[in-house]
Amino acid sequence: MSDVDPFFAISISSLAQRMKAEGKSVIHMEFGQPSTGAPAAAIAAAHRVLDTDSLGYWESHPLKQRIAQHYQDTYGVTVRPSQLTMTCGASPALVAGLAAAFRPGDVIAMARPGYVSYRNTVRALNLVPLEIACGPGTRFQLSAAMLADLDPAPAGVIIASPANPTGSIIPPDELAAIARVCAERGIRIVSDEIYHGLTFGDPTPSMLQFEPNAIVVNSFSKYFSMPGWRLGWLLAPPDLAARAAGHAGVLFLTAPALSQHAALAAMDCREELDGHLVTYRRNRQLLLDALPALGLDKIAPPDGAFYIYADVGALTSDSLAFCKELLTDTGVATAPGVDFDPVEGHRFIRISFAVSTPQVEDAIARMIPWFAAQRAKAAAA
Ligand SMILES: Cc1ncc(COP(=O)(O)O)c(C=O)c1O
């Protein structure tokens, strides 16, 4: 039987919900989800479809064509709609992609820290996770050199740029080098591009620009601000596409019809969606400016996504207890690093800034005296 670790942020969220039910003021910075809803045109499309469509099992060809167009427009990469499978978010896309491409026992490399589902999904499929410790030197990301050094070469690697929990990006030349090493060593790349569109500097390239045989997962949950609509996609190279679609179909049937109609409209709402990025940029800066006042100086400023992964090792060696205490005392909910890094995550917390700017300001005001008290406690101990 494969072991699946619990997602500790869920226990933080449950505590936050209980506090809210008791009338306490809570700021939800524990989950990586936009607090904004779907774009207005997507909601309008959904209203129209509810009255006119029977909403059966369905995969939208127009949406797949539109996504293929997006690859051409954004990355200059030609993708055929037949390479795409619509899924209930990036999560099942990852399951179907891994199941289609690998055999039980295959080793899949990934960065540690990394998104909680990677190691768990890999294990649940009877694949073997190989977590590679990544620190500030590579901005918590895998490098081509690390992959070149693995002996034997793993069957696959999961790349995430921008990454969860750090928001860090792999620079284009390093992505190209990773693609080269993987091609030479026969390592299949799975690229999680769920945070594309949410970058604070230059836009990040798709792995497909360097490796056309990469498997790509993506979703409407982040940039498109539609996490509860449960819609994403799996993009597989032509030789694997039918197998990947077969796995997704057998395991999950189709993605929600209503969401696919709405998503087609969402793809043309860039102005509204880029407005969220303006808010995230402001929130990011507010937090970066406030971190010294919290005594937190060991962070990698995020290049994308909406997270700050902060080293709180001077204050605790138990990030879960730390997050619980922070929440109970101040109402600010954050995620413990142990979700992302079972080895060193006990001294990190992840703060999501996908909330409103007044909420970020409020959270900072609550955290400053609390962190000062923790520092005083640590100094006295
Ligand atoms: C890096 C990463 N990949 C995949 C997912 C899964 O997202 P969804 O299934 O909502 O598309 C998440 C969710 O937070 C994530 O952070």
The ligand as an ORCA input file, in Angstrom:
! r2SCAN-3c Opt
* xyz 0 1
  C       1.713     23.718     -8.151
  C       0.286     23.258     -8.189
  N      -0.056     22.331     -9.095
  C      -1.325     21.866     -9.154
  C      -2.303     22.320     -8.290
  C      -3.690     21.748     -8.404
  O      -4.605     22.694     -8.801
  P      -6.020     22.372     -9.476
  O      -6.302     20.917     -9.326
  O      -6.996     23.235     -8.730
  O      -5.911     22.781    -10.882
  C      -1.987     23.296     -7.341
  C      -2.996     23.805     -6.383
  O      -2.747     24.584     -5.511
  C      -0.648     23.780     -7.291
  O      -0.258     24.711     -6.414
*
